[in-house]
Amino acid sequence: DAMVIQNPRYQVTQFGKPVTLSCSQTLNHNVMYWYQQKSSQAPKLLFHYYDKDFNNEADTPDNFQSRRPNTSFCFLDIRSPGLGDAAMYLCATSRSRGSSYNEQFFGPGTRLTVL
Amino acid sequence: AQSVAQPEDQVNVAEGNPLTVKCTYSVSGNPYLFWYVQYPNRGLQFLLKYITGDNLVKGSYGFEAEFNKSQTSFHLKKPSALVSDSALYFCAVRPLLSTGGFKTIFGAGTRLFVKA
């Protein structure tokens, strides 16, 4: 089945130790998103890729970076995790062209713990 | 400012009874409207969307939503609730004339609890 896959599902890191979360999709969608979600709150968009074009949200800290080497994969890098970065990180995809906009397909999320 | 409001943190309903989860929005232009559901420790799942056309939209798992332009609302409904419907529900809006690319504005979420 076509889907959005996130690895690992659970990630534990130490304060200040860089960590990378990965996302892959078999849907061949052109838009990929990274969200941060804390304690069942609304997901907060960090950034998204429209094809190869990277779009950063104005309030996303510089500590968060992303890479999209090809259509299928997207990575979230947290350069120096702080305790406040502990959260669920959700990857999502959508198929969107021009002014059309379709629903997003979400992965199961990676729960990040910072010790 | 553009926003989405889900006025109820939690909705409690008995199994078999109808349920409504409320959503109102404040965005410029005519938006795309969505409902997503999230089960514990899972990502969000798409339920339904309104783009244009009939104000009553039918979606997955027997859910439907009614778009009301004058009241800027998009309430989620189901005629007969199931215990398995218990989850966190998010209303989301994508402003049609947004200059912010593909940003979707999510509501704060409403936890639905269906009692057997």
gemmi code that builds the backbone of each chain (N, CA, C; Angstrom):
import gemmi

chains = {
    "A": [
        ("ASP", (0.838, -1.187, 0.000), (0.000, 0.000, 0.000), (0.881, 1.248, 0.000)),
        ("ALA", (0.447, 2.240, -0.756), (1.163, 3.508, -0.769), (1.038, 4.167, 0.597)),
        ("MET", (2.139, 4.749, 1.059), (2.103, 5.279, 2.404), (3.259, 6.232, 2.684)),
        ("VAL", (3.182, 6.835, 3.866), (4.235, 7.697, 4.383), (4.861, 6.975, 5.572)),
        ("ILE", (6.167, 6.800, 5.513), (6.887, 6.016, 6.521), (7.847, 6.923, 7.268)),
        ("GLN", (7.848, 6.797, 8.578), (8.781, 7.583, 9.379), (9.625, 6.649, 10.240)),
        ("ASN", (10.910, 6.929, 10.238), (11.837, 6.158, 11.067), (12.779, 7.079, 11.829)),
        ("PRO", (13.097, 6.733, 13.046), (12.453, 5.683, 13.834), (11.103, 6.165, 14.374)),
        ("ARG", (10.343, 5.311, 14.991), (9.092, 5.736, 15.620), (9.368, 6.441, 16.941)),
        ("TYR", (10.411, 6.011, 17.605), (10.803, 6.628, 18.872), (12.304, 6.907, 18.813)),
        ("GLN", (12.658, 8.117, 19.210), (14.058, 8.524, 19.182), (14.398, 9.209, 20.500)),
        ("VAL", (15.463, 8.729, 21.126), (15.947, 9.357, 22.346), (17.310, 9.959, 22.044)),
        ("THR", (17.497, 11.196, 22.409), (18.780, 11.845, 22.209), (19.145, 12.629, 23.462)),
        ("GLN", (20.392, 13.031, 23.502), (20.850, 13.822, 24.641), (20.798, 15.300, 24.290)),
        ("PHE", (20.661, 16.091, 25.301), (20.670, 17.534, 25.146), (21.888, 17.961, 24.328)),
        ("GLY", (21.653, 18.674, 23.235), (22.749, 19.177, 22.423), (23.305, 18.212, 21.401)),
        ("LYS", (22.883, 16.961, 21.402), (23.415, 15.981, 20.456), (22.569, 15.967, 19.184)),
        ("PRO", (23.189, 16.214, 18.034), (22.416, 16.273, 16.788), (21.634, 14.993, 16.528)),
        ("VAL", (20.464, 15.162, 15.938), (19.618, 14.012, 15.625), (18.958, 14.240, 14.270)),
        ("THR", (18.758, 13.151, 13.543), (18.098, 13.209, 12.241), (16.908, 12.266, 12.229)),
        ("LEU", (15.776, 12.802, 11.804), (14.574, 11.999, 11.629), (14.325, 11.855, 10.132)),
        ("SER", (13.840, 10.687, 9.746), (13.659, 10.452, 8.323), (12.203, 10.174, 7.961)),
        ("CYS", (11.890, 10.483, 6.739), (10.550, 10.281, 6.198), (10.682, 9.826, 4.749)),
        ("SER", (9.924, 8.818, 4.399), (9.890, 8.390, 3.007), (8.441, 8.177, 2.597)),
        ("GLN", (8.191, 8.295, 1.293), (6.822, 8.144, 0.801), (6.820, 7.380, -0.514)),
        ("THR", (5.776, 6.574, -0.659), (5.605, 5.809, -1.904), (4.442, 6.360, -2.717)),
        ("LEU", (3.968, 7.551, -2.342), (2.805, 8.147, -2.993), (3.185, 8.997, -4.205)),
        ("ASN", (4.476, 9.272, -4.347), (4.973, 10.131, -5.421), (4.359, 11.536, -5.362)),
        ("HIS", (4.126, 12.003, -4.157), (3.594, 13.355, -3.978), (4.706, 14.374, -4.073)),
        ("ASN", (4.376, 15.549, -4.606), (5.408, 16.553, -4.836), (5.655, 17.470, -3.640)),
        ("VAL", (4.731, 17.484, -2.690), (4.901, 18.366, -1.529), (5.118, 17.505, -0.289)),
        ("MET", (6.127, 17.862, 0.483), (6.392, 17.172, 1.745), (6.525, 18.207, 2.846)),
        ("TYR", (5.977, 17.862, 4.024), (5.905, 18.779, 5.152), (6.525, 18.135, 6.392)),
        ("TRP", (7.041, 18.998, 7.273), (7.412, 18.557, 8.611), (6.643, 19.407, 9.627)),
        ("TYR", (6.010, 18.707, 10.565), (5.271, 19.357, 11.638), (5.860, 18.939, 12.985)),
        ("GLN", (5.737, 19.836, 13.948), (6.012, 19.512, 15.339), (4.695, 19.530, 16.099)),
        ("GLN", (4.455, 18.485, 16.882), (3.222, 18.431, 17.662), (3.554, 18.112, 19.113)),
        ("LYS", (3.095, 18.950, 20.005), (3.312, 18.760, 21.441), (1.995, 18.461, 22.134)),
        ("SER", (2.002, 17.425, 22.955), (0.909, 17.129, 23.888), (-0.471, 17.286, 23.284)),
        ("SER", (-0.715, 16.606, 22.160), (-2.028, 16.626, 21.518), (-2.492, 18.026, 21.151)),
        ("GLN", (-1.554, 18.930, 20.947), (-1.885, 20.261, 20.448), (-1.974, 20.211, 18.927)),
        ("ALA", (-2.338, 21.316, 18.343), (-2.366, 21.397, 16.891), (-0.965, 21.206, 16.333)),
        ("PRO", (-0.820, 20.496, 15.229), (0.496, 20.391, 14.594), (0.974, 21.764, 14.160)),
        ("LYS", (2.257, 21.999, 14.358), (2.864, 23.279, 13.993), (3.792, 23.048, 12.805)),
        ("LEU", (3.502, 23.701, 11.706), (4.314, 23.519, 10.510), (5.698, 24.136, 10.710)),
        ("LEU", (6.723, 23.317, 10.459), (8.102, 23.806, 10.542), (8.575, 24.311, 9.182)),
        ("PHE", (8.377, 23.475, 8.167), (8.738, 23.841, 6.786), (8.113, 22.835, 5.834)),
        ("HIS", (8.173, 23.171, 4.550), (7.702, 22.226, 3.549), (8.517, 22.387, 2.274)),
        ("TYR", (8.522, 21.328, 1.493), (9.139, 21.331, 0.168), (8.034, 21.247, -0.869)),
        ("TYR", (8.047, 22.161, -1.807), (7.211, 22.069, -2.998), (8.161, 21.670, -4.116)),
        ("ASP", (8.082, 20.407, -4.496), (9.115, 19.829, -5.362), (10.467, 20.015, -4.670)),
        ("LYS", (11.403, 20.708, -5.290), (12.708, 20.911, -4.664), (12.799, 22.239, -3.913)),
        ("ASP", (11.768, 23.025, -4.021), (11.784, 24.347, -3.393), (11.478, 24.245, -1.899)),
        ("PHE", (12.389, 24.755, -1.100), (12.264, 24.699, 0.350), (11.558, 25.958, 0.849)),
        ("ASN", (10.578, 25.780, 1.734), (9.819, 26.895, 2.298), (9.842, 26.796, 3.814)),
        ("ASN", (10.531, 27.728, 4.424), (10.681, 27.724, 5.872), (9.640, 28.626, 6.505)),
        ("GLU", (9.044, 28.188, 7.596), (8.140, 29.061, 8.325), (8.954, 30.108, 9.075)),
        ("ALA", (8.391, 31.303, 9.183), (9.143, 32.424, 9.757), (9.568, 32.165, 11.202)),
        ("ASP", (8.766, 31.400, 11.929), (9.060, 31.200, 13.340), (9.743, 29.866, 13.623)),
        ("THR", (10.203, 29.181, 12.598), (10.942, 27.930, 12.816), (12.371, 28.264, 13.228)),
        ("PRO", (12.801, 27.749, 14.376), (14.168, 28.067, 14.837), (15.230, 27.564, 13.869)),
        ("ASP", (16.362, 28.268, 13.857), (17.481, 27.877, 12.988), (18.029, 26.500, 13.348)),
        ("ASN", (17.730, 26.059, 14.522), (18.159, 24.756, 15.010), (17.581, 23.612, 14.183)),
        ("PHE", (16.512, 23.893, 13.463), (15.833, 22.891, 12.654), (16.197, 23.114, 11.182)),
        ("GLN", (16.642, 22.025, 10.549), (16.994, 22.064, 9.144), (16.333, 20.886, 8.450)),
        ("SER", (16.275, 20.956, 7.132), (15.666, 19.851, 6.393), (16.399, 19.624, 5.082)),
        ("ARG", (16.326, 18.412, 4.628), (16.908, 18.015, 3.342), (15.919, 17.137, 2.594)),
        ("ARG", (15.883, 17.327, 1.288), (15.050, 16.456, 0.452), (15.897, 16.037, -0.745)),
        ("PRO", (16.603, 14.940, -0.631), (17.505, 14.521, -1.707), (16.796, 14.051, -2.968)),
        ("ASN", (15.582, 13.575, -2.829), (14.799, 13.148, -3.989), (13.318, 13.216, -3.635)),
        ("THR", (12.463, 12.854, -4.566), (11.022, 12.973, -4.347), (10.553, 12.157, -3.157)),
        ("SER", (11.182, 11.004, -2.944), (10.667, 10.053, -1.964), (11.101, 10.310, -0.532)),
        ("PHE", (12.231, 10.966, -0.343), (12.792, 11.078, 0.998), (12.886, 12.530, 1.460)),
        ("CYS", (12.688, 12.694, 2.763), (12.864, 14.013, 3.370), (13.378, 13.796, 4.795)),
        ("PHE", (14.332, 14.626, 5.210), (14.948, 14.476, 6.521), (14.763, 15.744, 7.342)),
        ("LEU", (14.624, 15.546, 8.627), (14.590, 16.659, 9.579), (15.828, 16.530, 10.463)),
        ("ASP", (16.650, 17.560, 10.445), (17.847, 17.595, 11.276), (17.652, 18.606, 12.389)),
        ("ILE", (17.895, 18.155, 13.612), (17.883, 19.065, 14.751), (19.320, 19.160, 15.228)),
        ("ARG", (19.905, 20.316, 15.051), (21.357, 20.439, 15.221), (21.793, 20.359, 16.679)),
        ("SER", (21.033, 20.969, 17.559), (21.365, 20.962, 18.983), (20.069, 20.902, 19.782)),
        ("PRO", (19.540, 19.695, 19.949), (18.223, 19.566, 20.592), (18.225, 20.092, 22.019)),
        ("GLY", (17.199, 20.852, 22.326), (16.974, 21.281, 23.691), (15.801, 20.538, 24.274)),
        ("LEU", (15.615, 20.707, 25.593), (14.506, 20.000, 26.252), (13.168, 20.403, 25.649)),
        ("GLY", (13.085, 21.629, 25.181), (11.843, 22.112, 24.588), (11.538, 21.537, 23.221)),
        ("ASP", (12.480, 20.809, 22.660), (12.265, 20.196, 21.346), (11.666, 18.806, 21.442)),
        ("ALA", (11.501, 18.313, 22.660), (10.849, 17.022, 22.835), (9.405, 17.135, 22.358)),
        ("ALA", (9.041, 16.293, 21.415), (7.718, 16.402, 20.796), (7.518, 15.225, 19.853)),
        ("MET", (6.339, 15.166, 19.265), (6.079, 14.260, 18.156), (6.361, 15.035, 16.876)),
        ("TYR", (7.108, 14.438, 15.975), (7.394, 15.074, 14.693), (6.677, 14.294, 13.593)),
        ("LEU", (5.853, 15.019, 12.876), (5.015, 14.410, 11.847), (5.478, 14.836, 10.467)),
        ("CYS", (5.604, 13.854, 9.609), (5.879, 14.112, 8.196), (4.567, 13.931, 7.435)),
        ("ALA", (4.344, 14.753, 6.451), (3.130, 14.642, 5.643), (3.454, 14.931, 4.193)),
        ("THR", (2.614, 14.443, 3.311), (2.775, 14.699, 1.877), (1.440, 15.118, 1.288)),
        ("SER", (1.508, 15.791, 0.169), (0.296, 16.076, -0.593), (0.665, 16.223, -2.053)),
        ("ARG", (-0.341, 16.032, -2.897), (-0.156, 16.222, -4.327), (-0.824, 17.533, -4.687)),
        ("SER", (-0.036, 18.495, -5.029), (-0.581, 19.831, -5.273), (0.151, 20.469, -6.435)),
        ("ARG", (-0.612, 21.091, -7.303), (-0.029, 21.785, -8.448), (-0.702, 23.129, -8.602)),
        ("GLY", (0.088, 24.156, -8.784), (-0.461, 25.488, -8.997), (-1.366, 25.878, -7.849)),
        ("SER", (-2.594, 26.241, -8.180), (-3.518, 26.691, -7.151), (-4.313, 25.540, -6.547)),
        ("SER", (-4.157, 24.336, -7.111), (-4.909, 23.209, -6.546), (-4.245, 22.759, -5.258)),
        ("TYR", (-5.018, 22.249, -4.367), (-4.488, 21.841, -3.069), (-5.281, 20.659, -2.576)),
        ("ASN", (-4.594, 19.590, -2.306), (-5.260, 18.377, -1.852), (-4.912, 18.068, -0.408)),
        ("GLU", (-5.629, 17.106, 0.144), (-5.424, 16.737, 1.530), (-4.015, 16.190, 1.743)),
        ("GLN", (-3.598, 16.227, 2.985), (-2.280, 15.730, 3.342), (-2.378, 14.307, 3.872)),
        ("PHE", (-1.346, 13.533, 3.576), (-1.207, 12.181, 4.087), (-0.073, 12.192, 5.108)),
        ("PHE", (-0.379, 11.749, 6.308), (0.582, 11.835, 7.397), (1.228, 10.486, 7.670)),
        ("GLY", (2.495, 10.547, 8.069), (3.149, 9.369, 8.606), (2.740, 9.170, 10.056)),
        ("PRO", (3.191, 8.072, 10.676), (2.799, 7.776, 12.058), (3.497, 8.648, 13.087)),
        ("GLY", (4.535, 9.372, 12.660), (5.220, 10.258, 13.580), (6.435, 9.623, 14.231)),
        ("THR", (7.355, 10.473, 14.640), (8.498, 10.066, 15.459), (8.425, 10.842, 16.764)),
        ("ARG", (8.385, 10.096, 17.866), (8.352, 10.762, 19.173), (9.783, 10.944, 19.639)),
        ("LEU", (10.178, 12.209, 19.799), (11.532, 12.542, 20.207), (11.574, 12.862, 21.690)),
        ("THR", (12.467, 12.182, 22.385), (12.732, 12.467, 23.797), (14.138, 13.032, 23.911)),
        ("VAL", (14.271, 14.118, 24.660), (15.570, 14.751, 24.872), (15.932, 14.641, 26.349)),
        ("LEU", (17.041, 13.991, 26.622), (17.446, 13.777, 28.023), (18.451, 14.826, 28.476)),
    ],
    "B": [
        ("ALA", (-6.222, 38.516, 11.513), (-5.373, 37.323, 11.475), (-6.225, 36.109, 11.102)),
        ("GLN", (-5.627, 35.221, 10.346), (-6.339, 34.027, 9.917), (-6.287, 32.982, 11.035)),
        ("SER", (-7.411, 32.349, 11.287), (-7.453, 31.414, 12.397), (-8.558, 30.385, 12.216)),
        ("VAL", (-8.426, 29.323, 12.981), (-9.438, 28.276, 13.037), (-9.768, 28.046, 14.505)),
        ("ALA", (-11.031, 27.975, 14.837), (-11.442, 27.783, 16.221), (-12.238, 26.506, 16.376)),
        ("GLN", (-11.851, 25.709, 17.324), (-12.640, 24.552, 17.744), (-13.015, 24.850, 19.194)),
        ("PRO", (-14.226, 25.312, 19.412), (-14.569, 25.879, 20.716), (-14.649, 24.878, 21.852)),
        ("GLU", (-14.724, 23.607, 21.533), (-14.841, 22.576, 22.576), (-13.564, 21.761, 22.669)),
        ("ASP", (-12.985, 21.724, 23.888), (-11.805, 20.877, 24.077), (-12.186, 19.402, 24.008)),
        ("GLN", (-13.381, 19.089, 24.509), (-13.818, 17.701, 24.557), (-15.315, 17.629, 24.293)),
        ("VAL", (-15.702, 16.597, 23.599), (-17.114, 16.302, 23.356), (-17.384, 14.884, 23.847)),
        ("ASN", (-18.396, 14.747, 24.653), (-18.788, 13.437, 25.170), (-20.145, 13.050, 24.597)),
        ("VAL", (-20.239, 11.838, 24.110), (-21.505, 11.378, 23.530), (-21.656, 9.877, 23.794)),
        ("ALA", (-22.859, 9.441, 23.928), (-23.136, 8.018, 24.120), (-23.159, 7.300, 22.780)),
        ("GLU", (-22.688, 6.064, 22.792), (-22.686, 5.276, 21.566), (-24.094, 5.181, 20.994)),
        ("GLY", (-24.192, 5.364, 19.688), (-25.480, 5.316, 19.021), (-26.136, 6.676, 18.861)),
        ("ASN", (-25.686, 7.642, 19.631), (-26.236, 8.994, 19.514), (-25.508, 9.784, 18.428)),
        ("PRO", (-26.165, 10.808, 17.891), (-25.460, 11.654, 16.906), (-24.387, 12.490, 17.584)),
        ("LEU", (-23.348, 12.812, 16.826), (-22.281, 13.641, 17.365), (-22.030, 14.831, 16.450)),
        ("THR", (-21.599, 15.920, 17.057), (-21.183, 17.118, 16.318), (-19.909, 17.651, 16.943)),
        ("VAL", (-18.926, 17.911, 16.123), (-17.695, 18.571, 16.552), (-17.622, 19.884, 15.782)),
        ("LYS", (-17.525, 20.974, 16.514), (-17.677, 22.291, 15.903), (-16.360, 22.890, 15.431)),
        ("CYS", (-16.476, 23.664, 14.363), (-15.310, 24.362, 13.808), (-15.778, 25.645, 13.153)),
        ("THR", (-15.132, 26.744, 13.477), (-15.361, 27.993, 12.772), (-14.016, 28.532, 12.319)),
        ("TYR", (-14.035, 29.352, 11.307), (-12.779, 29.830, 10.749), (-12.860, 31.312, 10.416)),
        ("SER", (-11.704, 31.899, 10.315), (-11.600, 33.300, 9.922), (-10.396, 33.423, 8.998)),
        ("VAL", (-10.672, 33.365, 7.700), (-9.609, 33.484, 6.708), (-10.103, 34.355, 5.562)),
        ("SER", (-9.182, 34.841, 4.804), (-9.546, 35.655, 3.653), (-9.885, 34.756, 2.477)),
        ("GLY", (-10.759, 35.221, 1.627), (-11.124, 34.457, 0.444), (-11.962, 33.243, 0.778)),
        ("ASN", (-12.119, 32.383, -0.179), (-12.870, 31.150, 0.006), (-11.886, 30.013, 0.259)),
        ("PRO", (-11.898, 29.469, 1.435), (-10.850, 28.497, 1.780), (-11.196, 27.066, 1.399)),
        ("TYR", (-10.168, 26.246, 1.402), (-10.363, 24.807, 1.399), (-10.467, 24.385, 2.874)),
        ("LEU", (-11.399, 23.495, 3.180), (-11.648, 23.092, 4.564), (-11.473, 21.587, 4.708)),
        ("PHE", (-10.891, 21.169, 5.813), (-10.569, 19.761, 6.022), (-10.893, 19.346, 7.454)),
        ("TRP", (-11.158, 18.052, 7.614), (-11.183, 17.428, 8.922), (-10.213, 16.256, 8.906)),
        ("TYR", (-9.433, 16.176, 10.003), (-8.516, 15.070, 10.208), (-8.799, 14.456, 11.577)),
        ("VAL", (-8.484, 13.174, 11.711), (-8.634, 12.474, 12.984), (-7.274, 11.914, 13.388)),
        ("GLN", (-7.004, 11.940, 14.683), (-5.743, 11.388, 15.179), (-6.023, 10.431, 16.326)),
        ("TYR", (-5.566, 9.198, 16.167), (-5.644, 8.208, 17.220), (-4.346, 8.248, 18.025)),
        ("PRO", (-4.340, 7.738, 19.247), (-3.156, 7.846, 20.123), (-1.889, 7.342, 19.449)),
        ("ASN", (-0.855, 8.154, 19.553), (0.468, 7.808, 19.032), (0.462, 7.501, 17.536)),
        ("ARG", (-0.402, 8.173, 16.823), (-0.476, 7.998, 15.376), (-0.455, 9.362, 14.692)),
        ("GLY", (-0.196, 9.342, 13.402), (-0.307, 10.565, 12.630), (-1.766, 10.891, 12.356)),
        ("LEU", (-1.983, 12.030, 11.732), (-3.341, 12.436, 11.411), (-3.843, 11.680, 10.177)),
        ("GLN", (-5.132, 11.403, 10.171), (-5.766, 10.744, 9.024), (-6.815, 11.669, 8.446)),
        ("PHE", (-6.801, 11.812, 7.142), (-7.772, 12.643, 6.453), (-9.164, 12.017, 6.535)),
        ("LEU", (-10.180, 12.856, 6.868), (-11.573, 12.383, 6.916), (-12.379, 12.889, 5.728)),
        ("LEU", (-12.309, 14.208, 5.497), (-13.105, 14.782, 4.423), (-12.633, 16.205, 4.151)),
        ("LYS", (-13.096, 16.754, 3.032), (-12.717, 18.107, 2.666), (-13.861, 18.781, 1.915)),
        ("TYR", (-13.871, 20.100, 1.996), (-14.770, 20.920, 1.196), (-13.934, 21.849, 0.339)),
        ("ILE", (-14.185, 21.786, -0.962), (-13.520, 22.678, -1.890), (-14.545, 23.640, -2.475)),
        ("THR", (-15.576, 23.084, -3.062), (-16.638, 23.873, -3.658), (-17.820, 22.941, -3.885)),
        ("GLY", (-18.968, 23.508, -4.229), (-20.112, 22.660, -4.556), (-21.051, 22.468, -3.387)),
        ("ASP", (-21.603, 21.282, -3.266), (-22.584, 20.948, -2.247), (-22.028, 21.232, -0.857)),
        ("ASN", (-22.832, 21.912, -0.056), (-22.357, 22.299, 1.276), (-22.209, 21.121, 2.221)),
        ("LEU", (-22.873, 20.020, 1.938), (-22.768, 18.830, 2.780), (-21.770, 17.879, 2.134)),
        ("VAL", (-20.715, 17.601, 2.869), (-19.642, 16.752, 2.357), (-19.630, 15.446, 3.136)),
        ("LYS", (-19.545, 14.353, 2.435), (-19.468, 13.041, 3.087), (-18.032, 12.519, 3.020)),
        ("GLY", (-17.619, 11.883, 4.111), (-16.249, 11.414, 4.162), (-16.136, 9.987, 4.663)),
        ("SER", (-14.975, 9.691, 5.230), (-14.678, 8.338, 5.693), (-15.420, 8.004, 6.980)),
        ("TYR", (-15.610, 6.704, 7.193), (-16.148, 6.165, 8.441), (-17.521, 6.727, 8.805)),
        ("GLY", (-18.299, 7.153, 7.829), (-19.651, 7.643, 8.078), (-19.729, 9.090, 8.525)),
        ("PHE", (-18.611, 9.792, 8.541), (-18.608, 11.192, 8.926), (-19.051, 12.089, 7.764)),
        ("GLU", (-19.612, 13.211, 8.129), (-19.962, 14.235, 7.164), (-19.755, 15.596, 7.803)),
        ("ALA", (-19.687, 16.620, 6.972), (-19.501, 17.969, 7.493), (-20.304, 18.930, 6.637)),
        ("GLU", (-20.785, 19.976, 7.280), (-21.605, 20.957, 6.591), (-20.908, 22.298, 6.560)),
        ("PHE", (-20.680, 22.798, 5.364), (-20.068, 24.106, 5.176), (-21.151, 25.169, 5.218)),
        ("ASN", (-20.951, 26.163, 6.059), (-21.897, 27.269, 6.172), (-21.112, 28.559, 5.978)),
        ("LYS", (-21.248, 29.143, 4.799), (-20.432, 30.311, 4.468), (-20.805, 31.523, 5.317)),
        ("SER", (-22.087, 31.720, 5.559), (-22.517, 32.900, 6.304), (-22.056, 32.854, 7.755)),
        ("GLN", (-21.979, 31.650, 8.304), (-21.528, 31.493, 9.685), (-20.046, 31.119, 9.760)),
        ("THR", (-19.402, 31.025, 8.624), (-17.990, 30.594, 8.527), (-17.731, 29.396, 9.423)),
        ("SER", (-18.560, 28.371, 9.232), (-18.420, 27.173, 10.046), (-18.311, 25.937, 9.169)),
        ("PHE", (-17.742, 24.905, 9.741), (-17.569, 23.631, 9.033), (-17.633, 22.539, 10.091)),
        ("HIS", (-18.809, 22.279, 10.621), (-18.993, 21.338, 11.719), (-18.972, 19.896, 11.217)),
        ("LEU", (-18.320, 19.052, 11.976), (-18.227, 17.627, 11.671), (-19.377, 16.897, 12.358)),
        ("LYS", (-19.995, 15.968, 11.639), (-21.158, 15.279, 12.198), (-21.125, 13.795, 11.858)),
        ("LYS", (-21.820, 13.039, 12.696), (-22.022, 11.625, 12.409), (-23.358, 11.228, 13.021)),
        ("PRO", (-24.222, 10.564, 12.286), (-25.566, 10.258, 12.796), (-25.574, 9.319, 14.009)),
        ("SER", (-24.619, 8.385, 14.063), (-24.609, 7.399, 15.131), (-23.169, 7.108, 15.540)),
        ("ALA", (-22.781, 7.557, 16.726), (-21.394, 7.444, 17.170), (-21.050, 6.012, 17.581)),
        ("LEU", (-19.786, 5.668, 17.349), (-19.239, 4.393, 17.778), (-18.145, 4.631, 18.815)),
        ("VAL", (-17.951, 3.664, 19.701), (-16.872, 3.786, 20.683), (-15.530, 3.984, 19.970)),
        ("SER", (-15.369, 3.328, 18.839), (-14.118, 3.424, 18.079), (-13.896, 4.799, 17.452)),
        ("ASP", (-14.895, 5.666, 17.501), (-14.722, 7.041, 17.008), (-13.981, 7.917, 18.006)),
        ("SER", (-13.790, 7.421, 19.203), (-13.092, 8.187, 20.233), (-11.667, 8.483, 19.762)),
        ("ALA", (-11.357, 9.760, 19.648), (-10.062, 10.190, 19.107), (-9.989, 11.702, 19.201)),
        ("LEU", (-8.905, 12.248, 18.667), (-8.697, 13.695, 18.615), (-8.986, 14.164, 17.192)),
        ("TYR", (-9.835, 15.163, 17.068), (-10.263, 15.633, 15.758), (-9.771, 17.059, 15.517)),
        ("PHE", (-9.192, 17.251, 14.332), (-8.658, 18.562, 13.962), (-9.380, 19.092, 12.729)),
        ("CYS", (-9.837, 20.313, 12.844), (-10.339, 21.060, 11.703), (-9.159, 21.820, 11.107)),
        ("ALA", (-9.111, 21.931, 9.796), (-7.989, 22.614, 9.156), (-8.486, 23.428, 7.967)),
        ("VAL", (-7.804, 24.516, 7.737), (-8.197, 25.441, 6.681), (-6.980, 25.808, 5.854)),
        ("ARG", (-7.147, 25.799, 4.570), (-6.102, 26.314, 3.697), (-6.696, 27.481, 2.943)),
        ("PRO", (-6.270, 28.697, 3.287), (-6.805, 29.857, 2.580), (-6.538, 29.770, 1.095)),
        ("LEU", (-7.568, 29.976, 0.288), (-7.422, 29.828, -1.150), (-6.502, 30.871, -1.740)),
        ("LEU", (-6.485, 32.037, -1.136), (-5.661, 33.105, -1.674), (-4.409, 33.322, -0.840)),
        ("SER", (-4.018, 32.292, -0.131), (-2.856, 32.423, 0.740), (-1.598, 32.736, -0.050)),
        ("THR", (-0.813, 33.620, 0.473), (0.495, 33.880, -0.120), (1.564, 33.045, 0.557)),
        ("GLY", (1.118, 32.238, 1.496), (2.072, 31.449, 2.259), (2.270, 30.055, 1.719)),
        ("GLY", (2.176, 29.903, 0.430), (2.425, 28.604, -0.157), (1.375, 27.607, 0.259)),
        ("PHE", (1.806, 26.491, 0.828), (0.877, 25.427, 1.143), (0.612, 25.326, 2.637)),
        ("LYS", (0.648, 26.416, 3.320), (0.425, 26.377, 4.759), (-1.027, 26.075, 5.064)),
        ("THR", (-1.258, 25.111, 5.933), (-2.582, 24.778, 6.425), (-2.682, 25.233, 7.861)),
        ("ILE", (-3.783, 25.857, 8.195), (-4.000, 26.322, 9.567), (-4.848, 25.281, 10.280)),
        ("PHE", (-4.324, 24.726, 11.351), (-5.040, 23.711, 12.118), (-5.704, 24.332, 13.342)),
        ("GLY", (-6.889, 23.825, 13.683), (-7.489, 24.164, 14.949), (-6.771, 23.457, 16.084)),
        ("ALA", (-7.145, 23.806, 17.308), (-6.467, 23.267, 18.484), (-6.833, 21.816, 18.764)),
        ("GLY", (-7.888, 21.336, 18.113), (-8.286, 19.950, 18.298), (-9.414, 19.799, 19.307)),
        ("THR", (-10.254, 18.822, 19.065), (-11.344, 18.468, 19.977), (-11.265, 16.982, 20.244)),
        ("ARG", (-11.221, 16.638, 21.519), (-11.175, 15.216, 21.868), (-12.599, 14.690, 21.976)),
        ("LEU", (-12.886, 13.689, 21.186), (-14.211, 13.053, 21.204), (-14.144, 11.796, 22.042)),
        ("PHE", (-15.047, 11.695, 22.987), (-15.133, 10.505, 23.839), (-16.521, 9.913, 23.681)),
        ("VAL", (-16.563, 8.694, 23.167), (-17.834, 8.003, 22.974), (-17.940, 6.901, 24.023)),
        ("LYS", (-18.980, 6.992, 24.820), (-19.169, 6.036, 25.917), (-20.115, 4.926, 25.490)),
        ("ALA", (-19.732, 3.704, 25.818), (-20.556, 2.536, 25.459), (-21.843, 2.485, 26.274)),
    ],
}
model = gemmi.Model(1)
for chain_id, residues in chains.items():
    chain = gemmi.Chain(chain_id)
    for i, (resn, *xyz) in enumerate(residues, 1):
        res = gemmi.Residue()
        res.name, res.seqid = resn, gemmi.SeqId(i, " ")
        for name, pos in zip(("N", "CA", "C"), xyz):
            atom = gemmi.Atom()
            atom.name, atom.element = name, gemmi.Element(name[0])
            atom.pos, atom.b_iso = gemmi.Position(*pos), 0.0
            res.add_atom(atom)
        chain.add_residue(res)
    model.add_chain(chain)
structure = gemmi.Structure()
structure.add_model(model)
structure.setup_entities()
